[in-house]
Amino acid sequence: MAARILHRLRHALAGEGGREEPAGGGGEAEDCPESSELEDDTEGLSTRLSGTLSFTSHEDEEEEEGDGASEELEEPPQAPGRPGGSLLTRQLQELWRRSRGSLAPQRLLFEVTSASVVNERSSKYVLYTIYLIRSGQFDKAPATIARRYSDFEQLNRRLRCRFSCDMASVAFPRKRLRRNFTAETIAKRSRAFEQFLSHLHSIDEIRRSPEFLEFFFLPDLQAAQRLTCTGMYREALATWANAYRLQDRLGVCNSGRFLLTLAGLAVCHQELDQLSEAHGCCEQALQLLETQGSHPLLGPFLQAHVHLAWKVGRDKRRSEARLQDLREAGLPLQQQPSLKEYLIKEPLE
């Protein structure tokens, strides 16, 4: 009897060992069901979002899977007293921690979130709303644009004139004479515009070109300037803020357009008695102008900063010293326009 019990016990232990062995081996990582479940969920998510695309290429996916397999081959030492079946779980947790660190936000995604048919007196068109999303980050407020087919077509034409070689491989949805407003056509164009912008952004020369950048934020700057000139400061503030976010996503926070955006934000905040916010905009602009001694916005920002710092009880001595340096250099500060005057007179074309 005892011999039979001992035999059964040995057989059970041998069976458990056999079942645990694949869990600890790195070569069985392909049998892990999480990947198939994730793919199915992603497919369902794309369907629910009416054709929203993810711009991770198949090569990137294969690369990430390859990295995961190599990580699992390096087995960490098994802790004493822990069952071998927990090894895979710990490996996956470690791999997830490492992947979260390695997948730093480096890409910009373009997602068409809605498309609406607009009927005007003389025309009918589809307006596409697009979000600019930094991969791997959560943005509190979205950076959005609304463009129609003719806007994309104009961008495509301008870029092909200047970057004919780079644009040779970039696809653009062709014009249709009929069925432009069907759900199928709008969905296909939404995906095509996402791919079009993503492809353009992946090309260094195009990504840095004025044609590409101003496609996103110049209309907002023009609209915000008009609203500011007419005294609609609350509406203007929202538009300046969106232009700020667009330039931030596109990585052009050192340009003259960005300084003009900060000027617009400072003016609107001040007109709405949001003095601390206006002061913060001036401080950010002065940090960008730290190494520039002759920028036309330097004097107006310094004068606005001194005035706002006095209002909110902040230190203004550094700005006063910089203003004194400008006076000693012969700059006629009395003839300098205020931020608001500069903002109104600045041509935006």
C-alpha positions as CSV (number, residue, x, y, z in Angstrom):
1,M,0.0,0.0,0.0
2,A,2.7,2.4,1.0
3,A,4.6,1.5,-2.2
4,R,1.6,2.3,-4.3
5,I,1.0,5.7,-2.6
6,L,4.7,6.5,-3.0
7,H,4.5,5.5,-6.7
8,R,1.4,7.8,-7.2
9,L,3.1,10.7,-5.4
10,R,6.2,10.3,-7.7
11,H,4.0,10.2,-10.7
12,A,2.1,13.4,-9.7
13,L,5.3,15.3,-9.0
14,A,6.7,14.2,-12.3
15,G,3.5,15.4,-14.0
16,E,3.6,18.8,-12.3
17,G,7.2,19.3,-13.3
18,G,6.4,18.5,-16.9
19,R,3.6,21.0,-16.9
20,E,5.8,23.8,-15.3
21,E,8.7,23.4,-17.7
22,P,7.2,25.2,-20.7
23,A,6.1,28.1,-18.6
24,G,9.7,28.8,-17.6
25,G,11.2,28.4,-21.1
26,G,11.6,31.5,-23.3
27,G,11.0,29.4,-26.5
28,E,7.3,29.1,-25.7
29,A,6.6,32.8,-25.6
30,E,4.7,32.6,-28.9
31,D,2.0,30.5,-27.3
32,C,1.1,33.3,-24.9
33,P,-2.6,34.2,-25.6
34,E,-2.3,37.9,-24.7
35,S,-1.1,38.9,-28.2
36,S,-4.0,37.3,-30.0
37,E,-6.5,38.9,-27.6
38,L,-4.9,42.3,-28.0
39,E,-5.0,42.1,-31.8
40,D,-8.7,41.1,-31.7
41,D,-9.4,44.0,-29.3
42,T,-7.5,46.5,-31.5
43,E,-9.4,45.4,-34.5
44,G,-12.7,45.9,-32.6
45,L,-11.5,49.3,-31.4
46,S,-10.7,50.4,-35.0
47,T,-14.2,49.3,-36.0
48,R,-15.9,51.2,-33.2
49,L,-13.9,54.4,-34.1
50,S,-15.1,54.2,-37.7
51,G,-11.7,53.5,-39.3
52,T,-9.3,55.3,-37.0
53,L,-5.8,54.1,-37.8
54,S,-2.8,53.3,-35.6
55,F,0.4,54.2,-37.3
56,T,2.6,51.5,-35.9
57,S,3.9,49.7,-38.9
58,H,4.1,45.9,-39.3
59,E,7.9,46.2,-39.1
60,D,7.6,48.0,-35.7
61,E,5.3,45.3,-34.4
62,E,7.7,42.5,-35.6
63,E,10.6,44.4,-34.0
64,E,8.8,44.7,-30.7
65,E,7.8,41.0,-30.7
66,G,11.4,40.1,-31.5
67,D,12.7,42.2,-28.6
68,G,10.2,40.6,-26.3
69,A,11.4,37.1,-27.3
70,S,15.0,38.0,-26.6
71,E,14.1,39.4,-23.2
72,E,12.3,36.2,-22.2
73,L,15.4,34.1,-23.1
74,E,17.3,35.8,-20.2
75,E,15.8,33.9,-17.3
76,P,16.1,35.6,-14.0
77,P,17.1,33.4,-11.1
78,Q,14.2,31.6,-9.5
79,A,13.5,32.6,-6.0
80,P,13.6,29.8,-3.5
81,G,10.3,28.4,-2.5
82,R,8.5,30.0,-5.4
83,P,6.8,27.7,-7.9
84,G,8.2,27.6,-11.4
85,G,4.8,28.5,-12.9
86,S,5.1,32.1,-11.6
87,L,8.3,32.6,-13.7
88,L,6.5,33.6,-16.9
89,T,4.3,36.1,-15.0
90,R,7.4,37.8,-13.4
91,Q,9.1,37.9,-16.8
92,L,6.1,39.5,-18.4
93,Q,5.9,42.1,-15.6
94,E,9.6,42.9,-16.1
95,L,9.2,43.1,-19.8
96,W,6.2,45.4,-19.5
97,R,8.2,47.7,-17.1
98,R,11.1,47.8,-19.6
99,S,8.9,48.4,-22.6
100,R,7.1,51.3,-20.9
101,G,10.5,52.9,-20.4
102,S,11.7,52.2,-23.9
103,L,8.5,53.4,-25.6
104,A,9.1,57.1,-24.9
105,P,6.8,59.5,-26.7
106,Q,8.7,60.0,-30.0
107,R,6.0,59.9,-32.6
108,L,3.1,62.2,-33.5
109,L,-0.2,60.5,-34.5
110,F,-2.9,62.1,-36.6
111,E,-6.4,60.9,-35.9
112,V,-9.6,61.9,-37.7
113,T,-12.1,62.0,-34.9
114,S,-15.1,63.3,-36.9
115,A,-16.2,64.3,-40.3
116,S,-19.3,66.5,-41.0
117,V,-20.9,67.6,-44.3
118,V,-21.2,71.4,-44.4
119,N,-23.8,73.0,-46.6
120,E,-23.2,76.6,-47.6
121,R,-25.0,78.8,-50.1
122,S,-22.6,78.2,-52.9
123,S,-20.8,75.0,-51.9
124,K,-21.1,71.7,-50.1
125,Y,-18.0,70.0,-48.6
126,V,-16.9,67.6,-45.8
127,L,-15.0,69.1,-42.9
128,Y,-12.6,66.7,-41.2
129,T,-11.6,67.2,-37.5
130,I,-8.1,65.9,-36.8
131,Y,-6.4,65.4,-33.4
132,L,-2.6,65.6,-33.0
133,I,-1.6,63.0,-30.4
134,R,1.8,62.4,-28.9
135,S,2.4,58.7,-28.7
136,G,2.7,57.4,-25.2
137,Q,1.4,60.6,-23.5
138,F,-1.9,61.8,-22.2
139,D,-2.6,65.4,-23.2
140,K,-5.0,67.3,-20.9
141,A,-6.3,69.4,-23.8
142,P,-6.3,68.3,-27.4
143,A,-4.6,70.0,-30.3
144,T,-7.1,70.0,-33.2
145,I,-7.5,71.2,-36.7
146,A,-10.5,71.2,-39.0
147,R,-9.7,70.9,-42.8
148,R,-11.6,70.1,-46.0
149,Y,-10.4,68.1,-49.0
150,S,-9.3,71.3,-50.9
151,D,-7.0,72.2,-47.9
152,F,-5.2,68.8,-48.1
153,E,-5.0,69.1,-51.9
154,Q,-3.4,72.5,-51.7
155,L,-0.8,71.2,-49.2
156,N,-0.1,68.2,-51.4
157,R,0.4,70.4,-54.4
158,R,2.7,72.8,-52.6
159,L,4.8,70.0,-51.2
160,R,5.1,68.3,-54.6
161,C,6.4,71.5,-56.2
162,R,9.1,71.9,-53.6
163,F,9.9,68.3,-52.6
164,S,9.2,66.3,-55.8
165,C,11.7,63.5,-54.9
166,D,10.5,63.0,-51.3
167,M,6.8,63.2,-52.4
168,A,7.1,60.6,-55.1
169,S,6.3,57.8,-52.6
170,V,3.5,59.7,-50.8
171,A,0.0,58.7,-51.7
172,F,-2.9,61.2,-51.8
173,P,-6.6,60.3,-52.3
174,R,-7.7,61.3,-55.8
175,K,-10.7,63.5,-56.5
176,R,-14.1,62.0,-57.2
177,L,-16.7,63.5,-59.4
178,R,-19.5,61.6,-57.8
179,R,-20.4,60.0,-54.4
180,N,-18.2,62.4,-52.4
181,F,-20.6,62.5,-49.5
182,T,-21.3,58.8,-48.9
183,A,-20.2,57.3,-45.6
184,E,-17.9,54.9,-47.5
185,T,-16.0,57.7,-49.3
186,I,-15.7,59.8,-46.1
187,A,-14.4,56.9,-44.1
188,K,-11.8,56.0,-46.8
189,R,-10.7,59.6,-47.1
190,S,-10.4,59.9,-43.3
191,R,-8.0,56.9,-43.2
192,A,-6.1,58.3,-46.3
193,F,-5.6,61.7,-44.7
194,E,-4.3,60.1,-41.5
195,Q,-1.8,58.1,-43.5
196,F,-0.9,61.1,-45.7
197,L,-0.1,63.4,-42.7
198,S,1.7,60.5,-40.9
199,H,3.9,59.9,-44.0
200,L,4.7,63.6,-44.4
201,H,5.7,63.9,-40.7
202,S,8.1,60.9,-41.1
203,I,10.2,62.8,-43.7
204,D,12.6,65.2,-42.0
205,E,12.8,67.9,-44.6
206,I,9.0,68.0,-45.0
207,R,8.3,67.9,-41.3
208,R,10.4,71.1,-40.8
209,S,9.1,73.0,-43.9
210,P,6.9,76.1,-43.5
211,E,4.4,74.6,-45.9
212,F,3.8,71.6,-43.7
213,L,3.9,73.5,-40.3
214,E,1.7,76.4,-41.3
215,F,-0.9,74.0,-42.7
216,F,-1.6,73.2,-39.0
217,F,-1.4,76.4,-37.1
218,L,-1.5,79.4,-39.5
219,P,-5.3,79.4,-39.8
220,D,-5.6,79.5,-36.1
221,L,-3.2,82.3,-35.7
222,Q,-5.1,84.3,-38.3
223,A,-8.4,83.6,-36.7
224,A,-7.1,84.5,-33.2
225,Q,-5.6,87.8,-34.5
226,R,-9.0,88.8,-36.0
227,L,-10.8,87.9,-32.8
228,T,-8.3,89.9,-30.8
229,C,-8.6,92.9,-33.0
230,T,-12.4,92.9,-32.6
231,G,-12.2,92.6,-28.8
232,M,-13.6,89.0,-28.6
233,Y,-10.9,88.1,-26.1
234,R,-12.5,84.9,-24.7
235,E,-13.0,83.4,-28.1
236,A,-9.5,84.6,-29.2
237,L,-7.9,83.1,-26.1
238,A,-9.3,79.6,-27.0
239,T,-7.9,79.9,-30.5
240,W,-4.5,81.2,-29.4
241,A,-4.4,78.3,-26.9
242,N,-5.1,75.7,-29.6
243,A,-2.4,77.3,-31.8
244,Y,0.0,77.0,-28.9
245,R,-0.8,73.3,-28.5
246,L,-0.4,72.7,-32.2
247,Q,3.1,74.2,-32.3
248,D,4.0,72.4,-29.1
249,R,3.0,69.0,-30.6
250,L,4.9,69.9,-33.8
251,G,8.1,70.8,-31.9
252,V,8.4,74.5,-33.1
253,C,8.4,76.3,-29.8
254,N,11.4,78.5,-30.7
255,S,10.0,80.3,-33.8
256,G,8.7,83.8,-34.3
257,R,5.2,82.4,-34.7
258,F,5.4,80.8,-31.2
259,L,6.4,84.1,-29.7
260,L,3.5,85.8,-31.4
261,T,1.3,83.1,-29.9
262,L,2.6,83.9,-26.5
263,A,1.9,87.6,-27.1
264,G,-1.7,86.8,-28.0
265,L,-2.2,84.6,-24.9
266,A,-0.7,87.3,-22.7
267,V,-2.9,90.1,-24.2
268,C,-6.1,88.0,-23.9
269,H,-5.4,86.9,-20.4
270,Q,-4.7,90.5,-19.3
271,E,-7.9,91.8,-21.0
272,L,-9.8,89.1,-19.1
273,D,-8.1,90.0,-15.8
274,Q,-6.2,86.7,-15.6
275,L,-3.1,88.5,-14.6
276,S,-1.1,85.5,-13.3
277,E,-1.6,83.6,-16.5
278,A,-0.6,86.7,-18.5
279,H,2.5,87.1,-16.4
280,G,3.4,83.4,-17.0
281,C,3.2,83.9,-20.8
282,C,5.5,86.8,-20.6
283,E,8.0,84.9,-18.5
284,Q,8.0,82.0,-21.0
285,A,8.6,84.4,-23.9
286,L,11.4,86.1,-22.1
287,Q,13.1,82.8,-21.4
288,L,13.0,82.1,-25.2
289,L,14.4,85.6,-25.9
290,E,17.2,85.3,-23.3
291,T,19.9,85.1,-25.9
292,Q,18.4,87.6,-28.3
293,G,19.1,91.3,-27.9
294,S,17.4,92.7,-31.0
295,H,14.1,90.9,-31.4
296,P,11.2,93.3,-32.1
297,L,9.1,91.6,-29.4
298,L,11.8,91.8,-26.6
299,G,11.0,95.4,-25.6
300,P,7.2,94.9,-25.6
301,F,7.5,91.7,-23.6
302,L,9.8,93.3,-21.0
303,Q,7.5,96.2,-20.5
304,A,4.5,94.0,-20.2
305,H,6.3,91.7,-17.7
306,V,7.4,94.6,-15.5
307,H,3.8,95.9,-15.4
308,L,2.3,92.5,-14.7
309,A,4.9,91.6,-12.1
310,W,4.0,94.7,-10.2
311,K,0.3,93.8,-10.4
312,V,0.7,90.3,-9.1
313,G,3.5,91.0,-6.7
314,R,6.3,89.1,-8.4
315,D,10.0,90.0,-8.8
316,K,10.5,92.5,-11.7
317,R,14.1,93.5,-11.1
318,R,15.6,91.3,-13.8
319,S,13.3,92.7,-16.5
320,E,13.9,96.2,-15.3
321,A,17.6,95.6,-15.6
322,R,17.2,94.3,-19.1
323,L,15.1,97.3,-20.1
324,Q,17.9,99.6,-18.7
325,D,20.4,97.7,-20.9
326,L,18.3,98.3,-23.9
327,R,18.0,102.1,-23.1
328,E,21.8,102.3,-22.7
329,A,22.1,100.5,-26.1
330,G,20.1,103.3,-27.7
331,L,16.8,101.6,-28.2
332,P,13.9,104.1,-28.1
333,L,11.6,102.3,-25.7
334,Q,9.1,105.1,-25.8
335,Q,8.5,104.4,-29.5
336,Q,8.1,100.6,-28.9
337,P,4.6,99.3,-29.5
338,S,2.7,97.5,-26.7
339,L,2.1,93.8,-27.1
340,K,-1.4,94.4,-28.2
341,E,-0.4,97.0,-30.8
342,Y,2.3,94.7,-32.1
343,L,-0.2,91.8,-32.3
344,I,-2.7,93.8,-34.3
345,K,-0.2,95.2,-36.8
346,E,1.8,92.0,-37.4
347,P,0.9,90.6,-40.9
348,L,0.0,86.9,-40.9
349,E,0.1,85.5,-44.4
